[in-house]
């Protein structure tokens, strides 16, 4: 049984944002850090993977679609996202082996919540979309195979934090550490005995400058300006994602 679990999702290879969250006292004191996918696909993939690997057993890794796509890109199945193809070419063999071995889901016992299932997009797929305002029938569909004793499901993928009930189950999205939609900052969640959505503020100007200076990605400055400054609102993101939710 874990008393406190920090959930970090969608880091997307942004080292300054990750460092800011790891410096949070509640993250440092957590029994476990769970990564719910899309860890390295971004401008600082090696640095992010090495930092997290250095934390050893304090970190539990779950696969996201972008993690899978990095491995696929390196094998010759290129991604439509330029930064992912660039990041894939930077990774060492040990990085690729770790990402290739990640599980689709992990279930852990958390104090006050019981069995909690962690995934990236949904428990059955690493890239399908469900949203805070998805209709109940959609939630029933994507959660249909989740064991009955699991009362909480934690997902990421859409980069927007929320909690909601879906037919007696609590669904939690911690938001994104490195590519937030809706406002700058690094978003994450703390579980046990309840659920707390958190946002870590950091110096975005300094982070953008650092990514531009330290990343070899040719468009690093523009990438950082777009995503670290959260140029995309949650309203815009919901509208873009809606068709993928079957609407």
N, C-alpha and C positions, 0 to 999 in steps of 0.2 A: 504494500500500500504506500503510495506516494502522497506526502502532505502538500507539497507545492510543485507545480509544473509550469514552467515558462514555455510558451508556444511562439515560435518565430517562423513566419511564413514568407515566401516570395522575397527573399533577400536579393536575388538577382545580381549577385556579384558586386555589391556596393559596400566596400570595406568601411568607410567612415560611419555609415548608418548602423552596420552590424556592431562595430566597436562601441558606439553610443549605447546600444541596447545591452550589450554584454556588461557594460559598466554600471547598469542599474543595480542598486542593492538587492532588489527583489529577484533579479535574474541570477545574481551571484550567489544568493542564498537558496535558490530553488534546488529541490532534490534532483531534478532532471530538466534538461532543455530538449524540447521536441521540435524538430524542423519539419514543417509540413510542405516541403517541396519547393521547386524552382529556386535552388540555392545559389548556383554559380553562373547562370546565363546572364552575363552582363559585363561591365568594363573591367572588373578586377577578379576574375574567376579563380585564379591560382591563389591569390592572397586570402580570399574568403574561405576556400576549401582547406587551406593549410591552417588557418586560425581555428576553424571548427574542429578539424581532425586533432589538433593539439589539445583539445579539451577532453579527449578520450571518452570514457564511459559516462561522462556527464551529459552527453548528447545522444539522442535517439533520432535517427534519420528516416524520413519517409520520402518516397519518390514523387516528384512532380513531372508534368509533361515536358518541361524545359530540361530537366535532368536527363530524361530518356532521349530527348532530341539532341543533346550534346553528344551522347554516345553514338546515336545514329548518324549525326553529321560527320563525326570522325571516321565512321565506317563507310562514308560515301553517299549517304542519303541526306542531302543538304536541307537545311531549314530555310523557310522563306524569310527568316529574321536574320539580318546581317550580323548583329552582335553575337548571336548564338553560334553562327559558323566561325566567327573570329575567335570566340571564347573556346570553342571545341579544339581548335588548333593549338591553343596554349597549354592544354591539359597534359599532365604526365600520365603514364600508364597506371600508376596507383590511383590517380583521380578517376580515371575512366572505369577501372575495376570497381571502385567504391560505388560510383553512380549506377553502374550496370547491375549491382547486387541489391539495390535498395528495394524494400517491400512497398507494395501498393497501399497497405494499411498496417497500423499497429494498434493494438488494444491494451490499455493499461488501467490499473485500479488507482483511482485518485480519491483522496479523502473528501467526503461530502458529496461526491458525484458517482461513485461506484465505477463500473467498467466504462471507459471512455474510448471511443474509436477515433483514431487520428488518420486523416487521409489528405490528399491534395485538393482534388476537385469534388469527387464523390467517392463513396466506398467501392464502387464498381468500375470506375474509369478515371484516368488521371487528367482528362481535359474537358469533360462535359460541364455544362454551366448550369448552376442553380443560384438564385439570387435571394436577397432578403424578401422580395415581394413575389417570389415564385408561388404559383397556385398550389394548393394542398395536394392535388392529384399528382403534380410533378414531384413533390417531395416524397409522397408515398411510393412513387415509381423508383426513384433513385435509392431509397432506403429500404426497399422491400426485402433484401437479403441480409440486412443487419440483424444479428442475434437479438432476441427479445429482451435479454438482460442489459443490453447497452442503452443507457438512458441519455447519453450525450455523444454527439458526433462533432468533431472539430475538423473543419476544412479550410482551404485557402483559395488560391487560383484567381479570384476576381478582384483582389487587391482593395476590397472595401470591408471594413469591420462591421460586424453585426452579431446580435444574438436574437434568436426567435424560437418559439415552439413550433414543432411540426408533428402533429398527431402524438402528443405526449412526450416526444423527444425534444431535448434542447439541442439546437444547432448553433455552433459558434464559428465565426470567421474572425481571426485575429487581425485581418488587414495585412498590409505589406510593409516589410522593413525597408526595402530599397526602391519600390516603385508605387508609392501610394496614390490612390485616386481620391480626391476630396480635400486635400490640404497637406502641406509639408509636415515632415516628421516621420519617425519610424514607429509603425504600429505593431503591437504584439498583444498577447493575452497572458494572464496569470490565472491558473486553475487551482482550486482547492482552498477552503472547502466550497467556495462559490466560484463564480466566473467574473473576472475583472478585465475589461478591455482597457488597454494602456496605450499611451502615445509618448514617445521619448523625443523631446525637442533637442536639436543640435544646431550648430552653426552651418546653415545650408550654404551660405556663400563660401565659407572655407572648405566645406565638403566638395562643392562643385569644382573649386580651384584645385583641390587635391586630386580628384578623379581625373581631371584634365591633364594634370602634370604627371601623374603616376601610371596611368593606363596607357598602353600602347595602341588602344583602339583608335583608329583614325578620326572617328566622329565622337570621341569621348566627351568633349566639351558640350556639344549640342545634346548628346544623350543625357548628360547630367543636368543640364539646364531644363530639359523637358520633364524628366522624371523626379529628380530630387526636389525640384521646385513645385512638383505636383501641378503641372499645367492642365491636367485633365480632371475635371470635377467628377464627383460621384454621380451626379445627374447625367452627365454626358456618357460616363462609362455604363450606367444602367441602360441607357438607350441603345448603345452599341451592342451590348451583350444580349439584349432582349430577344432577338431572333434566334439565338443559340439556345434559348430557354424554351423554344417551341411555341413562341407567341406569333 
